Amino acid sequence: MGPLFAYSLVPVLSVSLLLFFTAAFRGRNARGLALYCLATAGWTGALLFLCIPSVAWLGERFVASGAFIAAAYLHSAFDVTRQRSYRLVVLAYGVAVVVTGIGALLPGVLHGPLAMGRGPLFWPAMVLAVAAAGVPLVHLSRAYRDEAPERRPILLGLGIAGLLAYLGSIGNALLLSGGYALPFGMYLVLAALLVLVHVINAHQPAADRRLLERSLVYSAVAAVLSAGFLFGVLTLLSGSGQPFLTEYRVGAFFLLALAALAFEPVRQELQAWMGRRFLKGRATGAELAAALVREEARADQASRLAELGQFTSAVAHEVRNPLGVLAAHLKLLERRGGDPDTVAAMREQIDRASHFVDELLRYGRPRPLDLRRVEVSATVALAYSTARQGLGALAPDVAFEARGDAALTVEADQSQLSQVLVILLENALLALQGVTEPRLQVSFEQAGGRLLVRVEDSGPGISPALMPRLFQPFVTGRKREGPRPGTGLGLAIARGIAERHGGGLRAGHSASLGGAALTLEMPLSQPASISAALA
């Protein structure tokens, strides 16, 4: 096999190892993806052995390990589509073990020496490979139709990566078995791995993804500098009569750069472990990256809110003045004996518009945080009382229960934290109207240095269609008409306050009460800045 084929294997081996370490150390629910990249690296390594005469026999016996690529790809497809039964995946791995075992013990039945020929079982193995390729691709295409729109790009990317990898690996096997050591198939496999980067990125937290992107750039620079140093050393040695040819020096430059990139996630993990063990109390690179992502998100949100604040101020000015004039004329109309029903209807609409303007201003122009230690239990009790008073006659009689540590405190803006709880409790009380034996429960606890406040009710719950958009502005599950119409800004305001405290809001189903469950999460103490973490 010529050097061109060998050089085509190096990028595939490097990128597959890089993606394997990334998925293994940083990925969430990415076990199949990690095994797929590892199988690709193992198969590429076996092909690389074929190019080295001293270990070519080892490559001949393990080149059939490519069967694990098909099994791991099916595993990845099942992970991405969140399947419950993995029996087919286990069967695929079993077949891969058998094929690899046959290749290791009896390589001649699959291919000739250096894989440059076709054994008696070559074509049956090709038919099996094509059949194995079709199963996950068909599975992904079926799941694509029923998948949520935001997850469809992941399925599409995995499908394209699989198709390219199958075409490349099967094409490579056909070329080699025909006596042609050409790199075209490996180029397709490399393209498949590059497409797979998008899929693996989707399985990483934002902070880890940012850390890997930044460190890869620095590693590439370091690798080029190191390789340049080695290049210079080999050049000097070649001038002293040593048999170092130009292509070996260029190859060393190329290999060192790719090896540094491939093992970058390992370096990160080892560095983080050593930092935790020997430099206790200091922030690790991953923690700093996570803090950077949070600060960038806060800065971006602050910028957007500043623009929205200008807009809402203009809207409030243009709307409030006419509303004030209408309210004054309505009083005159009432004093002059206007129809009471008409006056009441007009006053209701004016109050509704005024309430909407107030909500819009609260959303677009949030107040700065006034942080202090706040008793959670007292704030919950105050918020429940405020919510009932705010609803007045609309508040149903419910069985209310608050559970948690009475001594628990949190560093927060008490007024804004209470506002969040009032919004959650008002929504819960309105959802319990007309419910037989209505129940409302608030539980609070600390977990991992964070406060969790869970508001649950026994109402009808949140509709699946509304769930993905629940915290977006101007989205409401209540009707626009009625005694307490929804503006669609309450939960958006609550989420904004939670995020400014470094936390968040999430919605779900209450397992104990059967209705909705909304959970507020925020740190017990506001995190230190990045500069403090570096000190």
C-alpha positions in Angstrom: 0.0 0.0 0.0 1.3 3.4 -0.9 1.9 6.4 1.3 -1.1 8.3 -0.1 -3.5 5.7 1.3 -1.6 5.7 4.7 -1.8 9.5 4.9 -5.6 9.4 4.2 -6.0 7.2 7.3 -4.3 9.6 9.7 -6.9 12.4 9.7 -9.7 9.8 10.1 -7.9 8.2 13.0 -7.3 11.5 14.7 -10.8 13.0 14.2 -12.5 9.8 15.3 -10.3 9.7 18.5 -11.1 13.3 19.2 -14.8 12.7 18.8 -14.6 9.5 20.9 -12.9 11.3 23.9 -15.3 14.3 23.5 -18.4 12.1 23.6 -17.0 9.9 26.4 -16.0 12.7 28.7 -18.4 15.5 27.9 -21.4 13.9 26.2 -24.8 13.3 27.7 -26.6 10.2 26.6 -23.9 9.7 24.0 -22.6 6.2 24.7 -23.6 5.0 21.3 -21.8 7.9 19.6 -18.7 7.3 21.7 -18.6 3.6 20.7 -19.2 4.5 17.1 -16.2 6.8 17.0 -14.1 4.3 18.9 -15.1 1.6 16.4 -14.1 3.9 13.5 -10.8 4.6 15.2 -10.1 0.9 15.7 -11.0 -0.1 12.1 -8.8 2.8 10.8 -6.0 1.7 13.0 -6.2 -1.8 11.6 -6.0 -0.4 8.1 -3.0 1.7 9.1 -1.3 -1.4 10.4 -1.6 -2.9 6.9 0.6 -0.1 5.6 3.4 -1.0 8.1 5.2 -4.3 7.0 6.2 -5.3 10.6 2.6 -5.3 11.9 0.7 -5.9 8.7 -0.3 -9.4 10.0 -2.1 -7.7 12.9 -4.0 -5.4 10.5 -5.0 -8.4 8.3 -6.6 -10.1 11.3 -8.5 -7.1 12.7 -9.6 -5.2 9.6 -12.9 -7.1 10.0 -13.5 -5.1 13.2 -15.3 -2.6 10.9 -18.4 -4.7 11.7 -18.5 -2.9 15.1 -19.1 0.4 13.2 -22.5 -0.8 12.0 -23.5 -2.0 15.5 -22.4 1.2 17.2 -24.2 3.3 14.6 -27.4 1.4 15.3 -26.7 2.0 19.0 -26.3 5.8 18.3 -29.6 5.9 16.4 -31.4 4.2 19.3 -29.9 6.7 21.7 -30.8 9.7 19.7 -34.4 8.5 19.2 -34.7 7.5 22.9 -35.7 3.9 22.4 -36.5 1.7 25.4 -35.6 -1.7 24.1 -32.0 -2.3 22.9 -32.4 -6.0 21.9 -31.6 -5.3 18.3 -28.5 -3.4 19.3 -27.3 -6.3 21.4 -27.9 -8.6 18.4 -25.9 -6.3 16.2 -23.0 -6.3 18.6 -23.2 -10.1 18.8 -22.9 -10.3 15.0 -20.0 -7.9 15.1 -18.2 -10.1 17.6 -18.7 -13.1 15.3 -17.5 -11.4 12.1 -14.5 -9.9 13.9 -13.7 -13.3 15.4 -13.8 -15.0 12.0 -11.5 -12.3 10.6 -9.1 -12.7 13.5 -8.9 -16.5 13.4 -9.5 -17.2 9.7 -8.7 -14.0 7.8 -8.4 -15.8 4.5 -12.1 -16.6 4.4 -12.9 -12.9 4.2 -10.0 -11.4 2.2 -6.6 -12.0 0.7 -3.2 -10.9 2.0 -3.1 -7.3 3.1 -6.9 -7.3 2.5 -6.0 -7.0 -1.3 -8.3 -9.8 -2.4 -11.6 -11.5 -1.8 -12.1 -14.6 0.2 -15.0 -17.1 -0.1 -17.1 -15.2 2.5 -16.4 -11.7 1.2 -19.6 -11.2 -0.8 -21.8 -12.6 2.0 -20.1 -10.2 4.4 -20.8 -7.3 2.0 -24.5 -8.3 1.7 -24.6 -8.4 5.5 -22.9 -5.0 5.8 -25.4 -3.4 3.3 -28.3 -4.9 5.2 -26.9 -3.7 8.5 -26.5 -0.2 7.0 -30.2 0.0 6.1 -31.7 -0.8 9.5 -30.6 2.3 11.4 -31.1 4.6 8.4 -34.7 3.4 8.0 -35.2 3.7 11.8 -33.9 7.3 11.7 -36.1 8.2 8.7 -39.2 6.9 10.5 -38.4 8.7 13.8 -37.7 11.9 11.9 -41.4 12.4 11.0 -42.5 12.2 14.7 -39.6 14.1 16.2 -39.9 17.6 17.6 -38.8 20.2 15.1 -35.8 21.4 17.2 -34.4 17.8 17.3 -34.8 17.0 13.7 -31.5 18.5 12.7 -29.8 16.0 15.0 -31.5 13.1 13.4 -30.8 14.5 9.9 -27.1 15.0 10.8 -26.7 11.5 12.2 -28.4 10.0 9.1 -26.1 11.9 6.7 -23.1 10.9 8.7 -24.1 7.3 8.6 -24.8 7.3 4.9 -21.4 8.9 4.1 -19.6 6.4 6.5 -21.3 3.4 4.9 -20.5 4.5 1.4 -16.9 5.2 2.3 -16.3 2.0 4.3 -18.0 -0.3 1.8 -16.3 1.5 -1.1 -13.0 1.2 0.6 -13.5 -2.5 1.1 -14.5 -3.0 -2.6 -11.4 -1.0 -3.8 -9.0 -2.9 -1.5 -10.4 -6.3 -2.4 -10.0 -5.4 -6.1 -6.3 -4.6 -5.6 -6.6 -0.8 -5.5 -5.3 1.0 -2.4 -7.0 4.3 -3.1 -8.0 6.9 -0.4 -11.4 7.9 -1.9 -13.4 5.8 0.6 -11.6 7.2 3.6 -12.3 10.8 2.4 -16.0 9.9 2.7 -15.5 8.5 6.2 -13.7 11.7 7.2 -16.6 13.7 5.8 -19.0 11.6 7.9 -17.0 12.3 11.1 -17.1 16.0 10.4 -20.9 15.9 10.0 -21.0 13.9 13.2 -19.4 16.9 15.1 -22.8 18.7 15.0 -24.5 15.7 16.5 -22.0 15.3 19.3 -22.1 19.0 20.0 -25.8 18.7 20.6 -25.1 16.2 23.4 -22.7 18.5 25.3 -23.5 21.2 27.8 -22.9 24.7 26.4 -20.0 25.3 28.8 -18.2 22.1 27.8 -18.7 22.8 24.1 -17.2 26.3 24.5 -14.2 25.0 26.5 -13.5 22.4 23.9 -13.7 24.8 21.0 -11.3 27.3 22.7 -8.8 24.6 23.8 -8.7 23.0 20.3 -7.6 26.3 18.9 -4.8 26.6 21.5 -3.8 23.0 21.0 -3.6 23.5 17.3 -1.2 26.4 17.8 0.9 24.4 20.3 0.9 21.4 17.9 2.1 23.5 15.0 4.8 25.1 17.1 6.0 21.7 18.4 5.8 20.1 15.0 7.8 23.1 13.6 10.5 22.5 16.2 10.7 18.8 15.3 10.7 19.7 11.6 13.7 21.9 12.2 15.5 19.2 14.2 15.0 16.6 11.4 16.2 19.1 8.9 19.4 19.6 10.8 19.8 15.8 11.2 19.2 15.3 7.5 22.1 17.6 6.8 24.5 15.5 8.8 24.0 12.5 6.6 21.1 10.8 8.5 18.6 9.1 6.2 15.7 11.4 6.9 13.8 12.2 3.7 11.6 15.3 3.2 8.4 13.3 3.3 9.2 11.9 6.7 9.8 15.4 8.1 6.5 16.6 6.6 4.7 13.5 7.9 6.0 14.0 11.4 4.8 17.6 11.3 1.3 16.4 10.2 1.1 13.5 12.6 2.1 15.5 15.7 -0.4 18.2 15.0 -3.3 15.7 14.5 -2.2 13.7 17.6 -2.3 16.8 19.8 -5.8 17.6 18.6 -7.1 14.0 19.0 -6.0 13.8 22.7 -7.1 17.3 23.7 -10.2 16.1 25.6 -7.9 13.6 27.5 -5.6 16.5 28.4 -8.5 18.5 29.7 -9.9 15.7 31.8 -6.4 15.0 33.3 -5.8 18.6 34.0 -9.2 19.0 35.7 -8.5 15.9 37.8 -5.1 17.1 38.9 -6.6 20.6 39.7 -9.3 19.1 41.9 -6.7 16.9 43.6 -3.8 19.2 44.1 -5.3 22.7 43.9 -8.3 22.5 46.1 -10.4 25.6 46.3 -9.3 26.8 42.8 -11.7 26.9 39.8 -11.1 24.3 37.1 -11.1 25.1 33.4 -14.5 23.6 33.0 -15.9 25.6 35.9 -14.5 28.8 34.5 -15.9 28.0 31.1 -19.3 27.4 32.7 -19.1 30.7 34.5 -18.1 32.4 31.2 -21.1 31.0 29.4 -23.4 32.2 32.3 -21.9 35.7 32.2 -22.2 35.9 28.4 -25.8 34.8 28.6 -26.5 37.4 31.3 -24.8 40.1 29.2 -26.7 39.2 26.1 -30.0 39.1 28.1 -29.2 42.5 29.6 -28.6 44.0 26.1 -31.8 42.6 24.8 -33.7 43.8 27.9 -32.2 47.3 27.5 -33.5 47.4 23.9 -36.9 46.1 25.0 -37.0 48.6 27.9 -36.7 51.5 25.4 -39.5 49.9 23.3 -41.8 49.4 26.3 -41.2 52.9 27.6 -42.4 54.3 24.2 -45.4 51.9 24.2 -46.3 52.8 27.7 -46.1 56.5 27.0 -48.2 56.2 23.8 -50.8 54.0 25.4 -51.1 55.3 29.0 -51.9 58.8 28.0 -55.0 57.8 25.9 -56.0 55.4 28.7 -55.9 58.2 31.2 -58.1 60.4 29.0 -60.6 57.6 28.4 -60.8 56.9 32.2 -61.5 60.6 32.9 -64.2 60.8 30.2 -65.7 57.6 31.6 -66.1 59.2 35.0 -67.9 62.2 33.4 -70.1 59.8 31.5 -70.9 57.9 34.7 -71.8 61.2 36.5 -74.1 62.2 33.7 -76.1 59.1 34.1 -74.6 56.9 31.4 -75.8 53.3 31.1 -74.3 51.4 34.0 -73.6 48.2 32.0 -71.9 50.2 29.3 -69.8 52.1 31.8 -68.8 48.8 33.6 -67.8 47.2 30.3 -65.7 50.2 29.3 -64.0 50.3 32.7 -63.2 46.6 32.5 -61.5 47.1 29.1 -59.6 50.2 30.3 -58.4 48.3 33.5 -57.4 45.4 31.3 -55.3 47.6 29.0 -53.7 49.3 32.0 -52.8 45.9 33.5 -51.2 44.8 30.2 -49.1 48.0 30.1 -48.0 47.4 33.7 -47.0 43.8 32.9 -45.2 44.9 29.7 -43.2 47.4 31.7 -42.3 44.9 34.4 -41.1 42.5 31.6 -39.1 45.0 29.6 -37.7 47.2 32.4 -36.7 44.9 35.2 -35.5 46.5 38.4 -31.9 46.0 39.6 -31.4 43.3 42.2 -31.3 44.3 45.9 -29.6 41.3 47.4 -30.0 40.2 51.0 -30.5 37.0 53.0 -34.2 36.0 52.7 -36.2 33.5 54.7 -37.8 31.2 52.2 -40.7 30.0 54.4 -41.7 33.5 55.3 -41.5 34.6 51.6 -43.7 31.6 50.5 -46.3 32.5 53.1 -46.3 36.1 52.1 -46.6 35.3 48.4 -49.6 32.9 49.0 -51.4 35.6 51.0 -50.6 38.2 48.3 -51.8 35.9 45.5 -55.1 35.3 47.3 -55.7 39.0 47.9 -54.8 39.9 44.4 -57.4 37.4 43.0 -60.0 38.4 45.5 -63.3 36.5 44.8 -61.6 34.6 42.0 -59.4 32.7 44.4 -61.0 29.3 45.2 -60.9 27.7 48.6 -58.0 25.2 48.4 -56.2 22.8 50.8 -52.8 24.6 50.9 -49.6 23.1 52.3 -46.1 24.5 52.5 -43.3 22.1 53.3 -39.6 22.7 53.9 -36.9 23.8 56.3 -38.2 26.8 58.2 -34.6 28.0 58.7 -33.6 27.9 55.0 -32.4 31.2 53.6 -31.3 32.4 50.2 -29.4 35.4 48.9 -32.0 37.1 46.7 -34.0 40.2 46.1 -36.9 39.6 48.4 -39.4 41.7 46.5 -38.7 40.1 43.2 -38.5 36.6 44.6 -41.9 37.1 46.1 -43.1 38.4 42.8 -42.1 35.1 41.1 -43.9 33.1 43.8 -47.0 35.2 43.5 -47.1 34.6 39.7 -46.7 30.9 40.2 -49.3 30.7 43.0 -51.8 32.9 41.1 -51.6 30.7 38.0 -52.1 27.6 40.2 -55.1 29.1 42.0 -56.7 30.1 38.7 -56.1 26.6 37.4 -57.9 25.1 40.4 -61.2 27.0 39.7 -64.0 24.4 39.3 -61.8 21.5 40.5 -63.3 19.1 43.0 -61.2 19.1 46.2 -58.6 21.5 45.0 -55.1 21.1 46.5 -52.1 23.4 46.3 -48.6 22.5 47.6 -45.4 24.4 47.8 -42.2 22.5 48.8 -38.7 24.0 49.2 -35.3 22.5 49.9 -31.7 22.9 49.2 -29.7 20.5 46.9 -26.1 20.9 45.8 -25.9 24.6 47.0 -29.1 25.5 45.2 -32.6 26.3 46.3 -35.5 24.3 44.8 -39.0 25.6 45.2 -41.7 23.4 43.7 -45.3 24.7 43.2 -47.8 21.8 42.5 -51.5 21.7 42.1 -54.3 19.2 41.5 -55.7 21.0 38.5 -55.9 19.9 34.8 -52.2 20.4 34.2 -50.3 22.0 31.3 -51.3 20.9 27.8 -48.5 19.2 25.8 -49.0 21.7 23.0 -48.3 24.6 25.3 -45.4 23.1 27.3 -42.6 24.0 24.8 -43.7 27.7 24.7 -44.9 28.2 28.2 -42.2 30.7 29.3 -42.2 32.7 26.1 -43.8 36.2 26.2 -47.4 36.6 25.1 -48.1 32.9 25.5 -50.9 32.0 27.8 -53.2 29.1 28.5 -56.0 31.3 29.7 -58.6 32.9 27.5 -58.2 36.5 26.5 -61.7 37.2 27.7 -63.1 36.6 31.1 -62.8 37.9 34.7 -59.0 37.3 34.8 -57.7 37.3 31.2 -54.1 36.2 30.6 -51.5 38.6 29.2 -48.9 35.9 28.5 -46.3 37.9 30.4 -46.5 36.5 33.9 -44.3 33.4 33.5 -42.0 35.3 31.2 -41.4 37.9 33.9 -40.9 35.1 36.5 -38.4 33.3 34.3 -36.5 36.6 33.7 -36.2 37.2 37.5 -35.1 33.7 38.1 -32.4 34.0 35.4 -31.1 37.3 36.8 -30.6 35.4 40.1 -28.5 32.8 38.2 -31.4 30.2 38.2 -34.3 29.2 36.1 -37.9 27.9 35.9 -39.1 24.6 34.5 -42.5 23.1 34.1 -43.8 19.6 34.3 -46.4 17.2 35.7 -47.0 16.7 39.4 -46.7 13.1 40.3 -48.3 13.5 43.7 -51.2 15.9 42.9 -51.8 15.1 39.3 -51.8 18.7 38.0 -49.0 21.1 37.0 -45.7 21.4 38.7 -43.4 24.5 38.3 -40.0 24.4 39.8 -37.9 27.5 40.7 -34.2 26.8 40.9 -31.5 29.3 42.0 -28.2 29.4 43.9 -28.4 29.8 47.7 -25.7 32.4 47.4 -25.0 34.5 44.3 -21.9 33.1 42.5 -18.6 35.0 42.6 -17.4 36.7 39.5 -14.8 35.1 37.2 -12.1 37.4 38.5 -12.8 36.3 42.0 -12.5 32.7 40.9 -9.1 33.3 39.4 -7.8 35.0 42.5 
